[in-house]
Amino acid sequence: MGHLKPALPVALDLTGRLVAVFGGGPVTGRRLRTFLAEGAVVRLVSPWACEEVQDLLAEHPDRASWLQRDYAGAADLDGAWLVHTATGDADVDARIRSDSDERRLWCVDETDALASRASVLTSTRVETPDGTLTVAVHADGDARLAATVRDGIDLALRSGDLDLRRHRPRETGWVALVGGGPGADGLLTTRGHELLASADVVVIDRLAPRGVVSRLPASVRVIDVGKTPGHHPVPQDRINEILVEEAERGHGVVRLKGGDPYVLGRGGEERLACEAHGIPVEVVPGVTSAVAVPAAAGIPLTHRGIAKAFTVVSGHEQIPTLPPGTDHTLVLLMGVSTLRDTTRILIDNGRPGSCPVAIIERGFLPDQRVTLGTLADIADTALFRRVQSPAVVVVGDVVDLAHS
Ligand code: SAH
């Protein structure tokens, strides 16, 4: 069994504190980046510096200085709170280490990790709306083991599997408008998962990804404001009020919406309502069904030689203003109930009745169904097959590329 060196993990706030750094190679570059990101003042002593180090020095002229020479003795440690050496010359590093010891300064010696009494731990962090969460790993000098464990923890932090909710009361809460994607769990962003793991309250839509919602811890309060066709939806004003009220009670609130919050999702209104009450809001984009659901049926919205542009619409008022060519792809959201009128107006405005059309119901969900036809016959086919919302309608030549 190896002999373990005692090591106490400690968190240092380096803001405004001087770190004396020796050596100009890539190891120094990595650390320099960290120290500067932590707000430290850095003084580099080294006869040369690699490109990364030079760039970092140039980016932070206010907090980084460079004495372009060799280590000149203990006076080079003056004023430092922490010392970092990676000169590549073991003798020089050892001298810097022992001079630091004499001055009771902590010295990280990258060249001889075993002799060094201080080390910078491999770490990962998540920015939650309540602050930064950092997890650091000490593996007794085994950098690869530390990185493996760090990566495992990183995965857990970002997957939403770890409950990151805060246990200290907050003065004010926060709201995050999170785009949930078209319904499949895998299409929610990592940032979305991180925020869900930090939320006390989750306000969901009918189209929010249900799998993700079902795995939330039981103590997370889920408020369903979902609209089912034919049922009374919670009015938008009331949804805005719920977000504001919950945040004002000090809760962290995720508003989990289908697709992208800013694509026919009234996300802009929700953000403005929160901001009007001084509540901090983060908006996390989502994979919009307008683009993704056609892809679930194998339909690219643009394709070399077939279509160069697409338009997303949610009603028919705009149709007369759209390019009529079948090489301009049209995507209709919320278009099922008005499909017959829409196809008629499209034909009246110059699109050929033979133009291909696809309807993709419940894209990315287990019961996804695709109905193909033309502008002339799709309304009848949809009626016959009892096509229902939610569905995305795609009109244009690209429909011919659909999976058969
Ligand atoms: N903000 C959402 C769109 C909300 S409007 C987004 O960016 O995706 C609601 C419409 O989105 C539905 O009527 C339907 O046209 C479409 N939609 C959303 N999810 C869908 C899915 N999984 N399958 C098919 N259509 C979907």
Residues whose N, C-alpha, C, O or C-beta is under 5 A from the ligand:
A	BS01	SAH	P182 G183 L207 G258 G259 D260 V263 L264 G265 V287 T288 S289 A290 V293 L332 L333 M334 G335 I360 E361 R362 G363 P390 A391 V392
